[in-house]
Amino acid sequence: MVTTLESVDVVTVGVGWTGGIIAAECAKEGLKVVGLERGRERGTEDFTMVHDEYRYAVRYELMQDLSKETITFRNNRKQRALPMRQLGSFLLGEGLGGAGTHWNGQTWRFLPYDFEIKTMTDKKYGANKLSADYTIQDWGITYDELEPYFDRFEKTAGISGEDKNPFWGKRANGYPTPPMKKTPILQRFEKATTDLGLTPFMLPSANLSEAYENPDGQKINACQYCGFCERFGCEYGAKTSPEITVVPAAKETGNFEVKFNANVVEVMKEGDKVTGVRYYDTVTFEEFIQPANVVVLTSYVMNNAKLLMVSDIGQQYDPTTGQGTLGKNYAYQILPGATGFFEEQMNTFMGAGALGMSVDDFNGDAFDHGDLNFIHGASLSMTQTGSRPILSNPTPPDTPSWGADFKRASIENYTRTLGVGGQGASMPHKENFLALDSTYKDIYGVPLLQLTYNFTDQDRALHSYITEKTSNIVKEMGAKTVAARGSISDYDIVPYQTTHNTGGTIMGADPDTSVVNNFLQHWDAENLFVVGAGNFAHNGGYNPTGTVGALAYRCAEGVIRYSREGGSLA
């Protein structure tokens, strides 16, 4: 039996950064909002035992239970897609705060080049810089149009940083709090990159350098540099996350309710509008319908796309014909880099998720690509995130992978190893896409999402180029041995790489080439909004969260405007 609940103004599917921002902004405007979160309630008080590396970083307690729902994967259409039965290449979050609870805290703004990548690339290098197999396109919004929303997110989160990067877009305001500590390790990176003629700056960080009260009155504490950020919650309330900022701001209005253990399986649609969502209680398996005037999909990239597919909203992308937009332009990132082994010991065990320095001299179009066989680039960073004991076993090349020699090398190099890594941009390709799997289903009887993805020639060329640049930096830092990361061939979903998945519900100015408009409003249902990194038409050389936060504030403005005026916002 299905229970139909009382209708509300807005329902969000997921209560992480995007769901929390939508809820807070709409609730402050007097709209009644329900947030459906398939995980459990949690907060700072739940993380008092968070320094348990095995529990959180190895066993993934904060992540999605793949025995209930997962994805299937293949490198190409000729292969049979198989379920991902263990978390590997990326980590799907679950519970209040979503991935915003266990993130590292790097908070970037994508470059002006990113938002107009097709126009700018064609203008400078011609329309044939990349083959037609690469489906790059503009985002339907410019950096300058999105800048106020970046500013809003940074003030909500209290981001710590410095405006010293000459390659960034213009800012209306500086960062709300000063940058984090410039440690001796970071000073070594700063000197080396400066000597190489590059322009280092401190990473923009959601691990705050000092205590901060945001415009909503929510208080965030100063970072303790404990080194337990990524894959962990913060017991100090010093890593900005949704459950200490936007979620309490929404609740304080009296207009917001979160329903936990609520797994949405369908967006209900009648005619050209949606009417609400259908969900299961994950504990009792009771089925509910939550009617709403506006539905906002605010879950992770994979789930937002899946819900549209199973609800038959939008046209599924077909890689053979190039028709359709839903599932199109899935992108990831490449991770070029180099590791240095040094003579002297350093304090590598303390740190924070976004404690680091970076250079953007090889990111975006900051350097000339005329004679290169790729576009875009990567941010090159030295981060000091803390070397935890279980997963930190740096050893020089040719060291045995077990036994006495391995143990000696691991102990010797634990405090004598530094790495410089690049976050390489990922260009969309016609053969990289999301779809529904025709064989496998989740615990609720819904088809699994199918991921078809492989690295491209663009990826391989960029990886090789950036790896050389990172090796030069590590050598300049004084390493006795420099171990560059090997070249990449086929993408492997098993080893962890990064949880920076994008695309599938891309934004744009034309319904023929995008799923949503630049207010993240669906072209085929005016009271349906979809917001997250799935809106990215490609993936840039940064962590996506800052840009996702800006899009969420843009989306919230659209939801509020639609609730008052109705109609298409495009």
SVG drawing of the C-alpha trace seen along z (x, -y; Angstrom):
<svg xmlns="http://www.w3.org/2000/svg" viewBox="-2 -43 71 54">
<polyline fill="none" stroke="black" stroke-width="0.4" points="0.0,0.0 1.3,-3.4 0.8,-6.3 0.3,-9.8 1.6,-12.5 0.6,-16.1 1.8,-18.3 4.6,-20.8 6.0,-23.7 9.4,-22.1 10.8,-18.6 14.6,-17.9 15.9,-14.5 19.1,-14.4 20.2,-16.6 23.9,-17.4 25.4,-20.7 22.9,-21.2 19.8,-20.0 20.8,-22.0 21.3,-25.2 18.0,-24.8 16.2,-24.1 17.8,-27.1 17.1,-29.6 13.6,-28.5 12.7,-28.1 13.9,-31.6 11.5,-32.8 8.6,-31.1 8.3,-28.1 7.5,-24.7 10.4,-22.3 10.8,-18.6 14.2,-17.0 14.3,-13.3 17.6,-11.7 18.1,-8.0 20.8,-7.8 20.6,-8.5 20.8,-11.7 24.3,-12.6 26.3,-15.6 29.4,-16.7 28.5,-14.8 28.6,-11.5 32.3,-12.0 33.9,-11.9 35.6,-8.6 36.4,-9.8 40.1,-9.1 39.5,-5.5 41.2,-5.0 40.1,-1.4 36.4,-2.2 36.1,-5.2 39.0,-5.2 39.2,-1.5 35.7,-0.2 33.9,-3.3 31.3,-3.7 30.1,-7.0 29.6,-5.7 26.8,-4.1 25.8,-0.5 26.5,1.2 24.6,4.3 21.4,2.2 22.3,0.0 25.3,-0.3 26.2,-1.0 27.4,1.2 30.5,0.4 32.2,1.1 35.0,-0.6 33.1,-0.5 29.9,0.7 31.3,4.0 31.9,5.1 29.3,6.5 28.7,4.1 29.1,5.6 28.1,4.3 30.6,2.4 30.4,4.6 33.0,2.7 33.7,-1.0 36.8,-1.8 37.5,-4.6 35.1,-7.0 33.2,-7.0 29.4,-7.6 28.3,-9.3 25.2,-8.7 23.6,-10.3 22.9,-13.9 25.5,-16.1 26.2,-13.6 29.7,-13.8 29.9,-17.2 30.6,-15.5 33.6,-13.4 35.2,-15.7 38.6,-17.3 37.5,-20.9 39.2,-22.2 36.8,-24.9 37.6,-26.2 35.9,-28.4 36.1,-27.0 37.9,-29.3 36.2,-31.7 37.6,-29.5 35.6,-26.5 32.2,-28.1 32.8,-29.2 35.3,-26.4 33.8,-25.7 33.7,-29.4 37.1,-30.3 38.9,-27.2 37.4,-27.6 38.3,-31.3 41.9,-30.7 42.8,-27.4 40.0,-26.8 37.1,-24.4 39.2,-21.3 41.5,-21.5 39.9,-18.3 38.0,-15.8 34.2,-15.8 34.2,-12.8 34.8,-15.2 31.5,-16.8 32.7,-19.9 30.2,-22.8 29.6,-26.0 27.7,-25.9 25.0,-28.4 26.4,-30.8 29.5,-32.8 31.9,-33.1 30.8,-36.7 27.2,-35.7 28.0,-33.0 30.4,-35.1 27.8,-36.4 26.8,-32.9 30.4,-31.8 30.7,-34.7 27.6,-33.6 28.8,-30.0 32.2,-31.1 30.6,-33.4 28.3,-30.6 31.3,-28.2 33.8,-30.8 36.4,-29.7 40.0,-30.4 42.2,-31.6 44.1,-34.3 43.5,-36.1 47.0,-35.7 46.3,-33.6 46.6,-35.7 44.7,-33.2 41.4,-33.3 38.4,-35.2 37.7,-38.6 36.3,-38.5 33.8,-41.0 35.2,-40.2 38.2,-38.5 37.9,-35.3 36.0,-35.5 38.9,-34.1 42.7,-34.2 44.6,-31.2 45.7,-28.3 49.2,-27.9 52.1,-27.9 54.0,-25.0 57.7,-24.3 56.7,-21.6 54.5,-24.2 57.3,-26.7 59.5,-24.2 57.0,-23.9 56.6,-27.7 60.3,-28.3 60.7,-25.6 57.8,-26.8 58.8,-30.4 62.4,-29.5 60.8,-27.7 59.0,-30.9 55.6,-29.8 53.0,-31.5 52.2,-29.6 49.3,-30.4 47.5,-28.8 44.6,-26.5 41.1,-27.8 40.0,-25.7 36.9,-24.8 39.1,-23.7 39.0,-27.1 42.1,-29.1 40.1,-30.8 36.6,-30.7 33.9,-32.2 30.2,-33.1 28.5,-33.1 25.7,-35.4 23.1,-32.9 24.5,-33.0 26.0,-29.5 29.4,-29.2 32.3,-27.2 35.4,-26.5 39.1,-26.8 40.9,-23.7 43.1,-21.7 45.3,-20.2 44.6,-16.7 44.9,-15.1 41.5,-13.3 39.4,-15.0 38.8,-13.0 36.5,-10.0 35.9,-11.4 33.5,-13.8 34.9,-16.6 34.5,-16.3 35.6,-19.9 33.0,-21.4 36.0,-23.0 35.5,-21.5 32.6,-23.3 29.9,-20.9 26.1,-21.1 25.1,-19.7 26.8,-22.7 25.7,-25.4 22.8,-25.3 20.9,-22.5 20.5,-24.2 19.9,-27.5 16.9,-25.8 15.6,-24.2 15.7,-27.4 13.0,-28.9 10.5,-26.3 9.7,-25.6 12.1,-22.7 11.7,-19.0 14.2,-16.2 12.9,-12.7 15.6,-10.1 15.9,-6.6 13.9,-7.8 15.1,-6.4 13.4,-8.0 12.8,-5.7 10.6,-7.8 9.8,-11.4 6.0,-11.5 5.0,-13.3 1.6,-14.3 1.7,-16.1 4.4,-18.7 4.8,-19.0 6.0,-16.8 3.7,-16.2 6.1,-14.8 8.2,-11.8 7.7,-8.2 10.1,-6.7 10.7,-3.8 11.5,-3.8 14.8,-1.9 14.1,-0.3 10.5,0.7 10.2,0.8 6.9,-1.2 6.2,-3.1 5.2,-6.8 4.3,-9.5 5.5,-13.0 3.5,-15.5 5.2,-18.9 4.7,-22.0 8.4,-21.9 10.8,-18.9 14.6,-19.5 17.0,-16.6 19.9,-17.3 21.5,-13.9 24.8,-12.7 25.6,-12.8 24.8,-9.2 21.4,-9.2 20.1,-12.5 20.6,-11.0 19.2,-7.6 16.0,-9.2 15.4,-11.1 15.9,-7.9 13.6,-5.6 11.0,-8.4 11.2,-8.7 11.9,-12.5 14.1,-13.7 15.6,-12.0 18.3,-9.3 21.5,-10.0 22.3,-7.7 26.1,-7.5 25.4,-6.0 23.2,-8.9 24.4,-11.6 20.7,-12.4 19.4,-13.0 21.0,-14.7 20.2,-12.6 23.4,-10.7 25.6,-12.6 29.0,-14.1 30.0,-12.0 33.5,-13.1 35.9,-12.3 39.5,-13.5 43.1,-12.3 45.7,-12.4 49.2,-13.0 51.9,-13.6 55.2,-12.7 56.5,-11.5 59.8,-12.7 61.9,-10.7 64.1,-13.0 67.0,-12.6 65.6,-14.6 62.5,-13.8 59.5,-16.2 56.2,-16.5 54.0,-14.7 51.5,-13.2 49.7,-16.4 47.7,-18.3 44.2,-19.1 42.2,-18.2 42.8,-21.4 46.1,-22.5 48.3,-23.1 49.7,-25.3 49.0,-25.2 50.0,-26.7 47.7,-27.3 50.3,-28.1 49.3,-24.9 45.5,-25.0 42.8,-26.0 44.2,-28.0 46.8,-29.8 49.5,-28.4 49.5,-28.1 48.1,-24.8 48.8,-25.6 51.4,-22.9 49.9,-20.5 47.4,-17.6 45.1,-18.4 43.2,-21.3 42.8,-22.5 45.2,-21.4 45.5,-20.8 46.0,-22.6 49.3,-21.4 49.3,-21.1 51.3,-20.1 48.8,-19.1 49.6,-18.2 46.6,-16.2 48.1,-14.0 49.8,-10.6 47.6,-8.1 49.3,-4.9 47.3,-2.2 47.1,-3.6 50.4,-5.5 53.2,-3.2 55.4,-5.3 58.3,-3.3 60.8,-4.1 60.5,-2.3 61.6,1.4 60.9,1.9 59.3,5.3 55.6,5.2 56.0,7.3 58.6,8.7 61.4,7.2 62.7,4.9 59.2,3.4 58.9,2.8 62.2,1.1 61.5,-1.1 58.0,-2.0 59.3,-3.1 62.2,-5.0 60.1,-6.9 57.0,-7.6 58.3,-11.1 60.6,-11.5 58.1,-11.5 56.3,-14.4 54.2,-14.4 53.0,-16.9 49.8,-16.0 47.7,-17.4 43.9,-17.4 43.6,-17.0 40.6,-18.3 38.4,-15.8 36.9,-16.5 33.6,-14.7 33.7,-12.1 30.8,-10.6 31.6,-7.1 31.5,-8.2 28.0,-8.3 25.4,-7.1 22.4,-4.9 20.1,-2.3 21.4,1.2 19.1,3.8 20.2,6.7 20.8,5.6 18.4,4.0 18.7,2.5 17.0,3.8 13.9,1.8 13.6,3.4 14.8,0.4 17.4,0.8 20.9,-0.1 22.7,-3.0 25.2,-1.9 28.5,-3.8 30.4,-3.5 33.7,-5.2 37.3,-5.1 40.3,-7.4 40.8,-9.1 43.8,-10.2 43.2,-13.7 43.5,-12.3 46.6,-10.4 48.4,-13.4 47.5,-15.8 48.5,-13.2 52.0,-12.8 52.5,-16.6 51.5,-17.4 53.4,-14.5 56.6,-16.0 55.8,-19.4 55.1,-17.9 58.4,-15.9 60.3,-19.1 58.8,-20.7 59.6,-17.7 63.2,-17.7 63.5,-21.4 62.3,-20.7 65.5,-18.7 64.3,-15.1 67.0,-12.5 64.7,-10.2 61.8,-11.3 59.1,-8.7 56.8,-10.0 53.4,-8.3 53.2,-5.9 51.2,-6.7 47.6,-5.8 45.9,-3.3 42.4,-2.1 40.3,-3.4 40.1,-0.9 37.2,-1.4 38.8,0.7 41.6,-1.5 40.5,-4.8 41.2,-7.9 38.8,-10.7 35.1,-11.3 34.9,-14.0 32.3,-12.6 30.5,-15.0 28.0,-15.2 24.9,-13.3 22.4,-16.1 24.3,-18.9 23.2,-22.6 23.1,-24.8 21.3,-27.4 19.6,-25.0 17.2,-22.1 18.6,-20.2 22.1,-20.1 21.3,-20.2 19.1,-18.7 18.5,-21.9 18.8,-25.6 21.1,-27.9 18.8,-28.1 19.0,-24.3 15.4,-24.0 14.5,-21.0 13.6,-21.8 10.8,-19.3 9.2,-20.0 9.2,-23.6 8.7,-22.7 11.6,-20.2 15.1,-21.3 18.3,-19.2 21.5,-20.5 24.9,-19.1 28.1,-18.3 26.0,-16.4 25.3,-19.8 29.0,-20.3 29.4,-20.1 33.0,-18.9 35.2,-18.5 37.8,-21.1 41.2,-21.1 39.8,-21.5 37.6,-19.9 34.0,-20.5 32.4,-21.5 32.8,-25.3 31.2,-25.4 28.4,-23.0 27.7,-25.4 27.5,-28.3 25.1,-26.5 23.0,-25.5 22.5,-29.2 21.7,-30.0 19.2,-27.1 17.6,-28.3 17.0,-31.7 15.3,-30.0 13.1,-27.8 12.0,-30.8 11.3,-32.8 9.4,-30.0 7.3,-29.5 6.2,-33.1 5.9,-33.6 5.8,-30.1 6.9,-29.5 10.3,-28.8 13.2,-30.9 15.3,-30.6"/>
</svg>
